[in-house]
Amino acid sequence: MEQVQTYFASIDLTTWLIACGLIVVMFIIKRPLASVILRGMLSAVKRKNPDKAAQLLERLTKLLGYILFVSLLLVALPYIDLSDTTTTFINRALTSLLLFLAYSLLYRTLMVTVNWYFDAKAKKKPDRFNLSARNFLISGIRVAVIVLAAISVLSRWVSNLSGLVAGLGISSLAVALAAQDSLSNFFGSISIMLDKPFDVGDYIVIKDELQGAVERVGLRSTRIRQLSGSLVTVPNANLASAVVYNETKRSQRRIHFTVGLEYKTPAENLRAFVKAVEALLLEDPDVQNDSVKVWFDAFAESSLGVDIIYRVEKPNYYDMLTIRERVNHGVMQAAKTAGVSFAFPSLSLYKTD
């Protein structure tokens, strides 16, 4: 109790009360004051795009309010009579908090700007819009801001930051050796961003072993959703060096199959069936006429083989299935009309006396 009385007796009570009053007032008005400041700064943006200005105002007002409040605490700190050690510690703590808030404000501003840019790009060129580039850029900005914030905060607590960095550099070789795979994946992600073999949402096939829709391309790996519903994570280093078939970027799809007819089929019926299937394909609006090929191909073990080849102008896989089903029904009807029957694997046995 005596120490407290001695402390209050040694300070200028009026100055101390004024400082505390300003702190309380700033805490109450920090958000309205930040809103007024941002409205003034965003007046030009508001004239061109009110929605963007409102979005920035909503995302940044709270953070700017805390920045103003912490700044006032730093200004008021010298007027509160504390020991040098305590003042130094509080100053460093408040400065670190201020830096953290400032970098958070910068990060939010950059995120809003990046989203604006890619949204505008998607509206202008929706077919060429690359969601992978957006995710990669966002990840890069996040890492850069975290690193810069960490260095800035550490500089307030470590007097010889260059010495600390040099010491970390000595051990970085061991870290780099242990993180070879991570570095390979990082450079693999850069390769994917530059080469753009696929975008988020594309359906890809990798070495005929893995196929699915791309959900996300990150700094280390790419996530692929298979038709079964399972989510597969593929390291970018492996993906960058793999053979990737982008099914979404197809301009058309080629369909090839063989129909086997019974060996007892008359030649006239066989020719009628071939012409009927060819006419069926030429009349289909989704089939490319110059791609239609139907011919009697071979004498198989238990059937007469008729090869059928055509291309459809629907790159979507499920659209292709619909067209192929329609054609298959037409082939069955053509067989019935031509008086031919489909063969099935069979074996003939001949008995001799």
TORKOL-4160 file (C-alpha; in steps of 0.2 Angstrom, whole numbers, padded with zeros to 4 digits, m for minus):
353
<pt num="1" X="0000" Y="0000" Z="0000"/>
<pt num="2" X="0014" Y="0012" Z="0004"/>
<pt num="3" X="0022" Y="0008" Z="m0013"/>
<pt num="4" X="0006" Y="0013" Z="m0022"/>
<pt num="5" X="0004" Y="0029" Z="m0012"/>
<pt num="6" X="0022" Y="0033" Z="m0015"/>
<pt num="7" X="0020" Y="0030" Z="m0034"/>
<pt num="8" X="0004" Y="0041" Z="m0035"/>
<pt num="9" X="0013" Y="0055" Z="m0025"/>
<pt num="10" X="0027" Y="0055" Z="m0037"/>
<pt num="11" X="0017" Y="0057" Z="m0053"/>
<pt num="12" X="0008" Y="0071" Z="m0061"/>
<pt num="13" X="m0010" Y="0065" Z="m0057"/>
<pt num="14" X="m0018" Y="0077" Z="m0070"/>
<pt num="15" X="m0007" Y="0071" Z="m0084"/>
<pt num="16" X="m0010" Y="0053" Z="m0079"/>
<pt num="17" X="m0029" Y="0056" Z="m0079"/>
<pt num="18" X="m0029" Y="0065" Z="m0096"/>
<pt num="19" X="m0019" Y="0050" Z="m0103"/>
<pt num="20" X="m0031" Y="0037" Z="m0096"/>
<pt num="21" X="m0046" Y="0048" Z="m0102"/>
<pt num="22" X="m0039" Y="0049" Z="m0119"/>
<pt num="23" X="m0037" Y="0030" Z="m0119"/>
<pt num="24" X="m0054" Y="0026" Z="m0114"/>
<pt num="25" X="m0062" Y="0039" Z="m0126"/>
<pt num="26" X="m0051" Y="0031" Z="m0141"/>
<pt num="27" X="m0057" Y="0014" Z="m0136"/>
<pt num="28" X="m0075" Y="0020" Z="m0137"/>
<pt num="29" X="m0073" Y="0029" Z="m0154"/>
<pt num="30" X="m0060" Y="0019" Z="m0162"/>
<pt num="31" X="m0072" Y="0010" Z="m0174"/>
<pt num="32" X="m0082" Y="0026" Z="m0180"/>
<pt num="33" X="m0065" Y="0036" Z="m0181"/>
<pt num="34" X="m0058" Y="0022" Z="m0192"/>
<pt num="35" X="m0074" Y="0022" Z="m0203"/>
<pt num="36" X="m0073" Y="0040" Z="m0206"/>
<pt num="37" X="m0054" Y="0039" Z="m0211"/>
<pt num="38" X="m0057" Y="0025" Z="m0223"/>
<pt num="39" X="m0072" Y="0033" Z="m0231"/>
<pt num="40" X="m0061" Y="0048" Z="m0235"/>
<pt num="41" X="m0047" Y="0037" Z="m0242"/>
<pt num="42" X="m0059" Y="0027" Z="m0252"/>
<pt num="43" X="m0069" Y="0041" Z="m0259"/>
<pt num="44" X="m0062" Y="0039" Z="m0276"/>
<pt num="45" X="m0065" Y="0020" Z="m0276"/>
<pt num="46" X="m0083" Y="0023" Z="m0270"/>
<pt num="47" X="m0086" Y="0035" Z="m0285"/>
<pt num="48" X="m0081" Y="0021" Z="m0298"/>
<pt num="49" X="m0087" Y="0006" Z="m0289"/>
<pt num="50" X="m0098" Y="0008" Z="m0273"/>
<pt num="51" X="m0098" Y="m0011" Z="m0270"/>
<pt num="52" X="m0079" Y="m0012" Z="m0269"/>
<pt num="53" X="m0078" Y="0002" Z="m0257"/>
<pt num="54" X="m0091" Y="m0005" Z="m0246"/>
<pt num="55" X="m0082" Y="m0022" Z="m0246"/>
<pt num="56" X="m0065" Y="m0013" Z="m0241"/>
<pt num="57" X="m0074" Y="m0003" Z="m0228"/>
<pt num="58" X="m0081" Y="m0019" Z="m0220"/>
<pt num="59" X="m0065" Y="m0029" Z="m0220"/>
<pt num="60" X="m0053" Y="m0015" Z="m0214"/>
<pt num="61" X="m0063" Y="m0004" Z="m0202"/>
<pt num="62" X="m0061" Y="m0015" Z="m0187"/>
<pt num="63" X="m0042" Y="m0018" Z="m0189"/>
<pt num="64" X="m0039" Y="0001" Z="m0192"/>
<pt num="65" X="m0048" Y="0005" Z="m0177"/>
<pt num="66" X="m0037" Y="m0006" Z="m0166"/>
<pt num="67" X="m0022" Y="0001" Z="m0175"/>
<pt num="68" X="m0027" Y="0019" Z="m0170"/>
<pt num="69" X="m0030" Y="0013" Z="m0152"/>
<pt num="70" X="m0013" Y="0004" Z="m0150"/>
<pt num="71" X="m0005" Y="0020" Z="m0158"/>
<pt num="72" X="m0013" Y="0031" Z="m0145"/>
<pt num="73" X="m0007" Y="0019" Z="m0131"/>
<pt num="74" X="0011" Y="0021" Z="m0138"/>
<pt num="75" X="0009" Y="0040" Z="m0138"/>
<pt num="76" X="0002" Y="0040" Z="m0120"/>
<pt num="77" X="0015" Y="0028" Z="m0113"/>
<pt num="78" X="0028" Y="0041" Z="m0109"/>
<pt num="79" X="0016" Y="0051" Z="m0099"/>
<pt num="80" X="0013" Y="0036" Z="m0087"/>
<pt num="81" X="0027" Y="0036" Z="m0074"/>
<pt num="82" X="0034" Y="0018" Z="m0075"/>
<pt num="83" X="0051" Y="0011" Z="m0072"/>
<pt num="84" X="0063" Y="0011" Z="m0087"/>
<pt num="85" X="0062" Y="m0008" Z="m0088"/>
<pt num="86" X="0043" Y="m0009" Z="m0088"/>
<pt num="87" X="0042" Y="0005" Z="m0100"/>
<pt num="88" X="0054" Y="m0003" Z="m0112"/>
<pt num="89" X="0044" Y="m0020" Z="m0111"/>
<pt num="90" X="0027" Y="m0012" Z="m0114"/>
<pt num="91" X="0034" Y="m0002" Z="m0128"/>
<pt num="92" X="0041" Y="m0017" Z="m0137"/>
<pt num="93" X="0025" Y="m0027" Z="m0134"/>
<pt num="94" X="0014" Y="m0013" Z="m0140"/>
<pt num="95" X="0025" Y="m0010" Z="m0155"/>
<pt num="96" X="0024" Y="m0029" Z="m0159"/>
<pt num="97" X="0005" Y="m0028" Z="m0158"/>
<pt num="98" X="0005" Y="m0013" Z="m0169"/>
<pt num="99" X="0016" Y="m0022" Z="m0182"/>
<pt num="100" X="0005" Y="m0037" Z="m0182"/>
<pt num="101" X="m0011" Y="m0027" Z="m0184"/>
<pt num="102" X="m0003" Y="m0017" Z="m0198"/>
<pt num="103" X="0003" Y="m0032" Z="m0208"/>
<pt num="104" X="m0015" Y="m0040" Z="m0205"/>
<pt num="105" X="m0022" Y="m0024" Z="m0213"/>
<pt num="106" X="m0010" Y="m0026" Z="m0228"/>
<pt num="107" X="m0014" Y="m0044" Z="m0230"/>
<pt num="108" X="m0033" Y="m0041" Z="m0230"/>
<pt num="109" X="m0030" Y="m0027" Z="m0243"/>
<pt num="110" X="m0020" Y="m0037" Z="m0254"/>
<pt num="111" X="m0032" Y="m0052" Z="m0253"/>
<pt num="112" X="m0047" Y="m0041" Z="m0258"/>
<pt num="113" X="m0036" Y="m0033" Z="m0272"/>
<pt num="114" X="m0031" Y="m0051" Z="m0279"/>
<pt num="115" X="m0049" Y="m0057" Z="m0279"/>
<pt num="116" X="m0055" Y="m0041" Z="m0288"/>
<pt num="117" X="m0042" Y="m0044" Z="m0301"/>
<pt num="118" X="m0046" Y="m0062" Z="m0304"/>
<pt num="119" X="m0064" Y="m0059" Z="m0304"/>
<pt num="120" X="m0063" Y="m0046" Z="m0317"/>
<pt num="121" X="m0051" Y="m0058" Z="m0327"/>
<pt num="122" X="m0064" Y="m0072" Z="m0326"/>
<pt num="123" X="m0078" Y="m0060" Z="m0333"/>
<pt num="124" X="m0067" Y="m0055" Z="m0348"/>
<pt num="125" X="m0060" Y="m0072" Z="m0352"/>
<pt num="126" X="m0070" Y="m0086" Z="m0343"/>
<pt num="127" X="m0063" Y="m0100" Z="m0353"/>
<pt num="128" X="m0045" Y="m0095" Z="m0349"/>
<pt num="129" X="m0047" Y="m0091" Z="m0331"/>
<pt num="130" X="m0035" Y="m0100" Z="m0320"/>
<pt num="131" X="m0041" Y="m0103" Z="m0302"/>
<pt num="132" X="m0024" Y="m0112" Z="m0299"/>
<pt num="133" X="m0015" Y="m0095" Z="m0302"/>
<pt num="134" X="m0026" Y="m0087" Z="m0289"/>
<pt num="135" X="m0023" Y="m0100" Z="m0276"/>
<pt num="136" X="m0004" Y="m0099" Z="m0279"/>
<pt num="137" X="m0003" Y="m0080" Z="m0278"/>
<pt num="138" X="m0014" Y="m0080" Z="m0262"/>
<pt num="139" X="m0002" Y="m0093" Z="m0254"/>
<pt num="140" X="0013" Y="m0083" Z="m0260"/>
<pt num="141" X="0006" Y="m0067" Z="m0253"/>
<pt num="142" X="0002" Y="m0076" Z="m0236"/>
<pt num="143" X="0020" Y="m0083" Z="m0234"/>
<pt num="144" X="0028" Y="m0066" Z="m0239"/>
<pt num="145" X="0017" Y="m0056" Z="m0226"/>
<pt num="146" X="0021" Y="m0069" Z="m0212"/>
<pt num="147" X="0039" Y="m0068" Z="m0216"/>
<pt num="148" X="0040" Y="m0049" Z="m0216"/>
<pt num="149" X="0029" Y="m0048" Z="m0200"/>
<pt num="150" X="0040" Y="m0061" Z="m0191"/>
<pt num="151" X="0056" Y="m0051" Z="m0196"/>
<pt num="152" X="0048" Y="m0034" Z="m0191"/>
<pt num="153" X="0042" Y="m0041" Z="m0174"/>
<pt num="154" X="0059" Y="m0050" Z="m0170"/>
<pt num="155" X="0068" Y="m0034" Z="m0174"/>
<pt num="156" X="0060" Y="m0026" Z="m0159"/>
<pt num="157" X="0065" Y="m0039" Z="m0147"/>
<pt num="158" X="0082" Y="m0045" Z="m0154"/>
<pt num="159" X="0096" Y="m0031" Z="m0155"/>
<pt num="160" X="0107" Y="m0041" Z="m0166"/>
<pt num="161" X="0095" Y="m0047" Z="m0179"/>
<pt num="162" X="0108" Y="m0049" Z="m0193"/>
<pt num="163" X="0118" Y="m0061" Z="m0181"/>
<pt num="164" X="0103" Y="m0071" Z="m0178"/>
<pt num="165" X="0100" Y="m0072" Z="m0197"/>
<pt num="166" X="0118" Y="m0077" Z="m0199"/>
<pt num="167" X="0116" Y="m0091" Z="m0186"/>
<pt num="168" X="0101" Y="m0097" Z="m0194"/>
<pt num="169" X="0110" Y="m0097" Z="m0211"/>
<pt num="170" X="0123" Y="m0110" Z="m0204"/>
<pt num="171" X="0109" Y="m0122" Z="m0199"/>
<pt num="172" X="0099" Y="m0119" Z="m0215"/>
<pt num="173" X="0109" Y="m0131" Z="m0225"/>
<pt num="174" X="0103" Y="m0146" Z="m0214"/>
<pt num="175" X="0086" Y="m0139" Z="m0215"/>
<pt num="176" X="0087" Y="m0138" Z="m0234"/>
<pt num="177" X="0093" Y="m0156" Z="m0236"/>
<pt num="178" X="0079" Y="m0162" Z="m0225"/>
<pt num="179" X="0067" Y="m0151" Z="m0235"/>
<pt num="180" X="0072" Y="m0157" Z="m0253"/>
<pt num="181" X="0055" Y="m0164" Z="m0256"/>
<pt num="182" X="0046" Y="m0149" Z="m0251"/>
<pt num="183" X="0057" Y="m0138" Z="m0262"/>
<pt num="184" X="0054" Y="m0150" Z="m0277"/>
<pt num="185" X="0036" Y="m0148" Z="m0274"/>
<pt num="186" X="0037" Y="m0129" Z="m0273"/>
<pt num="187" X="0046" Y="m0128" Z="m0289"/>
<pt num="188" X="0034" Y="m0141" Z="m0296"/>
<pt num="189" X="0020" Y="m0129" Z="m0292"/>
<pt num="190" X="0029" Y="m0115" Z="m0301"/>
<pt num="191" X="0030" Y="m0126" Z="m0316"/>
<pt num="192" X="0012" Y="m0130" Z="m0316"/>
<pt num="193" X="0007" Y="m0112" Z="m0314"/>
<pt num="194" X="0018" Y="m0107" Z="m0329"/>
<pt num="195" X="0014" Y="m0121" Z="m0340"/>
<pt num="196" X="m0005" Y="m0122" Z="m0335"/>
<pt num="197" X="m0008" Y="m0140" Z="m0340"/>
<pt num="198" X="m0025" Y="m0139" Z="m0331"/>
<pt num="199" X="m0036" Y="m0127" Z="m0321"/>
<pt num="200" X="m0046" Y="m0130" Z="m0305"/>
<pt num="201" X="m0061" Y="m0139" Z="m0310"/>
<pt num="202" X="m0053" Y="m0149" Z="m0325"/>
<pt num="203" X="m0055" Y="m0167" Z="m0326"/>
<pt num="204" X="m0038" Y="m0175" Z="m0329"/>
<pt num="205" X="m0030" Y="m0192" Z="m0331"/>
<pt num="206" X="m0013" Y="m0196" Z="m0324"/>
<pt num="207" X="m0003" Y="m0211" Z="m0332"/>
<pt num="208" X="m0020" Y="m0220" Z="m0334"/>
<pt num="209" X="m0018" Y="m0224" Z="m0315"/>
<pt num="210" X="m0027" Y="m0209" Z="m0307"/>
<pt num="211" X="m0041" Y="m0198" Z="m0314"/>
<pt num="212" X="m0053" Y="m0185" Z="m0306"/>
<pt num="213" X="m0057" Y="m0167" Z="m0305"/>
<pt num="214" X="m0044" Y="m0155" Z="m0299"/>
<pt num="215" X="m0051" Y="m0146" Z="m0283"/>
<pt num="216" X="m0035" Y="m0136" Z="m0278"/>
<pt num="217" X="m0017" Y="m0133" Z="m0283"/>
<pt num="218" X="m0007" Y="m0127" Z="m0268"/>
<pt num="219" X="0012" Y="m0124" Z="m0265"/>
<pt num="220" X="0015" Y="m0142" Z="m0260"/>
<pt num="221" X="0002" Y="m0153" Z="m0268"/>
<pt num="222" X="m0013" Y="m0154" Z="m0279"/>
<pt num="223" X="m0030" Y="m0161" Z="m0273"/>
<pt num="224" X="m0040" Y="m0172" Z="m0285"/>
<pt num="225" X="m0057" Y="m0178" Z="m0282"/>
<pt num="226" X="m0060" Y="m0195" Z="m0290"/>
<pt num="227" X="m0077" Y="m0202" Z="m0297"/>
<pt num="228" X="m0078" Y="m0213" Z="m0282"/>
<pt num="229" X="m0079" Y="m0197" Z="m0271"/>
<pt num="230" X="m0061" Y="m0200" Z="m0263"/>
<pt num="231" X="m0049" Y="m0185" Z="m0262"/>
<pt num="232" X="m0032" Y="m0189" Z="m0268"/>
<pt num="233" X="m0017" Y="m0178" Z="m0264"/>
<pt num="234" X="m0003" Y="m0178" Z="m0277"/>
<pt num="235" X="0014" Y="m0170" Z="m0274"/>
<pt num="236" X="0017" Y="m0156" Z="m0287"/>
<pt num="237" X="0034" Y="m0163" Z="m0290"/>
<pt num="238" X="0027" Y="m0179" Z="m0296"/>
<pt num="239" X="0013" Y="m0170" Z="m0305"/>
<pt num="240" X="0025" Y="m0159" Z="m0315"/>
<pt num="241" X="0035" Y="m0173" Z="m0322"/>
<pt num="242" X="0020" Y="m0185" Z="m0325"/>
<pt num="243" X="0010" Y="m0187" Z="m0342"/>
<pt num="244" X="m0006" Y="m0178" Z="m0339"/>
<pt num="245" X="m0022" Y="m0180" Z="m0350"/>
<pt num="246" X="m0034" Y="m0165" Z="m0348"/>
<pt num="247" X="m0051" Y="m0172" Z="m0353"/>
<pt num="248" X="m0059" Y="m0155" Z="m0350"/>
<pt num="249" X="m0049" Y="m0147" Z="m0364"/>
<pt num="250" X="m0054" Y="m0159" Z="m0377"/>
<pt num="251" X="m0063" Y="m0152" Z="m0392"/>
<pt num="252" X="m0071" Y="m0168" Z="m0397"/>
<pt num="253" X="m0071" Y="m0187" Z="m0392"/>
<pt num="254" X="m0068" Y="m0202" Z="m0403"/>
<pt num="255" X="m0078" Y="m0218" Z="m0401"/>
<pt num="256" X="m0072" Y="m0234" Z="m0408"/>
<pt num="257" X="m0080" Y="m0252" Z="m0406"/>
<pt num="258" X="m0082" Y="m0268" Z="m0415"/>
<pt num="259" X="m0099" Y="m0277" Z="m0418"/>
<pt num="260" X="m0098" Y="m0296" Z="m0421"/>
<pt num="261" X="m0111" Y="m0304" Z="m0432"/>
<pt num="262" X="m0115" Y="m0322" Z="m0434"/>
<pt num="263" X="m0105" Y="m0332" Z="m0447"/>
<pt num="264" X="m0122" Y="m0337" Z="m0455"/>
<pt num="265" X="m0126" Y="m0319" Z="m0460"/>
<pt num="266" X="m0128" Y="m0317" Z="m0479"/>
<pt num="267" X="m0117" Y="m0305" Z="m0488"/>
<pt num="268" X="m0131" Y="m0294" Z="m0494"/>
<pt num="269" X="m0138" Y="m0292" Z="m0476"/>
<pt num="270" X="m0120" Y="m0288" Z="m0470"/>
<pt num="271" X="m0118" Y="m0274" Z="m0483"/>
<pt num="272" X="m0136" Y="m0268" Z="m0479"/>
<pt num="273" X="m0131" Y="m0267" Z="m0460"/>
<pt num="274" X="m0115" Y="m0258" Z="m0464"/>
<pt num="275" X="m0124" Y="m0245" Z="m0475"/>
<pt num="276" X="m0138" Y="m0243" Z="m0462"/>
<pt num="277" X="m0126" Y="m0239" Z="m0447"/>
<pt num="278" X="m0116" Y="m0227" Z="m0458"/>
<pt num="279" X="m0132" Y="m0218" Z="m0463"/>
<pt num="280" X="m0137" Y="m0218" Z="m0444"/>
<pt num="281" X="m0121" Y="m0209" Z="m0439"/>
<pt num="282" X="m0122" Y="m0197" Z="m0454"/>
<pt num="283" X="m0139" Y="m0191" Z="m0449"/>
<pt num="284" X="m0135" Y="m0189" Z="m0430"/>
<pt num="285" X="m0132" Y="m0170" Z="m0427"/>
<pt num="286" X="m0119" Y="m0173" Z="m0414"/>
<pt num="287" X="m0108" Y="m0184" Z="m0425"/>
<pt num="288" X="m0095" Y="m0176" Z="m0436"/>
<pt num="289" X="m0099" Y="m0183" Z="m0453"/>
<pt num="290" X="m0081" Y="m0183" Z="m0459"/>
<pt num="291" X="m0076" Y="m0194" Z="m0445"/>
<pt num="292" X="m0088" Y="m0208" Z="m0449"/>
<pt num="293" X="m0080" Y="m0225" Z="m0454"/>
<pt num="294" X="m0090" Y="m0241" Z="m0454"/>
<pt num="295" X="m0084" Y="m0257" Z="m0463"/>
<pt num="296" X="m0083" Y="m0276" Z="m0463"/>
<pt num="297" X="m0066" Y="m0278" Z="m0455"/>
<pt num="298" X="m0061" Y="m0296" Z="m0451"/>
<pt num="299" X="m0066" Y="m0314" Z="m0449"/>
<pt num="300" X="m0065" Y="m0316" Z="m0430"/>
<pt num="301" X="m0065" Y="m0333" Z="m0421"/>
<pt num="302" X="m0083" Y="m0334" Z="m0419"/>
<pt num="303" X="m0090" Y="m0318" Z="m0428"/>
<pt num="304" X="m0089" Y="m0307" Z="m0443"/>
<pt num="305" X="m0081" Y="m0291" Z="m0436"/>
<pt num="306" X="m0089" Y="m0274" Z="m0441"/>
<pt num="307" X="m0078" Y="m0259" Z="m0436"/>
<pt num="308" X="m0087" Y="m0243" Z="m0431"/>
<pt num="309" X="m0078" Y="m0226" Z="m0428"/>
<pt num="310" X="m0085" Y="m0209" Z="m0426"/>
<pt num="311" X="m0082" Y="m0193" Z="m0417"/>
<pt num="312" X="m0094" Y="m0182" Z="m0407"/>
<pt num="313" X="m0093" Y="m0164" Z="m0404"/>
<pt num="314" X="m0097" Y="m0164" Z="m0386"/>
<pt num="315" X="m0081" Y="m0164" Z="m0375"/>
<pt num="316" X="m0090" Y="m0167" Z="m0359"/>
<pt num="317" X="m0089" Y="m0186" Z="m0354"/>
<pt num="318" X="m0107" Y="m0188" Z="m0349"/>
<pt num="319" X="m0113" Y="m0179" Z="m0364"/>
<pt num="320" X="m0103" Y="m0192" Z="m0374"/>
<pt num="321" X="m0111" Y="m0206" Z="m0365"/>
<pt num="322" X="m0128" Y="m0200" Z="m0369"/>
<pt num="323" X="m0124" Y="m0199" Z="m0388"/>
<pt num="324" X="m0115" Y="m0216" Z="m0387"/>
<pt num="325" X="m0131" Y="m0224" Z="m0379"/>
<pt num="326" X="m0142" Y="m0216" Z="m0393"/>
<pt num="327" X="m0130" Y="m0223" Z="m0407"/>
<pt num="328" X="m0130" Y="m0240" Z="m0399"/>
<pt num="329" X="m0149" Y="m0241" Z="m0399"/>
<pt num="330" X="m0148" Y="m0236" Z="m0417"/>
<pt num="331" X="m0136" Y="m0250" Z="m0421"/>
<pt num="332" X="m0147" Y="m0262" Z="m0413"/>
<pt num="333" X="m0162" Y="m0256" Z="m0423"/>
<pt num="334" X="m0151" Y="m0256" Z="m0439"/>
<pt num="335" X="m0147" Y="m0274" Z="m0436"/>
<pt num="336" X="m0165" Y="m0279" Z="m0434"/>
<pt num="337" X="m0170" Y="m0270" Z="m0450"/>
<pt num="338" X="m0155" Y="m0278" Z="m0460"/>
<pt num="339" X="m0160" Y="m0295" Z="m0453"/>
<pt num="340" X="m0143" Y="m0299" Z="m0445"/>
<pt num="341" X="m0140" Y="m0306" Z="m0428"/>
<pt num="342" X="m0126" Y="m0302" Z="m0416"/>
<pt num="343" X="m0114" Y="m0316" Z="m0412"/>
<pt num="344" X="m0107" Y="m0322" Z="m0396"/>
<pt num="345" X="m0092" Y="m0332" Z="m0392"/>
<pt num="346" X="m0095" Y="m0350" Z="m0397"/>
<pt num="347" X="m0086" Y="m0366" Z="m0401"/>
<pt num="348" X="m0091" Y="m0379" Z="m0414"/>
<pt num="349" X="m0087" Y="m0397" Z="m0412"/>
<pt num="350" X="m0087" Y="m0409" Z="m0426"/>
<pt num="351" X="m0088" Y="m0428" Z="m0423"/>
<pt num="352" X="m0081" Y="m0440" Z="m0436"/>
<pt num="353" X="m0085" Y="m0459" Z="m0436"/>
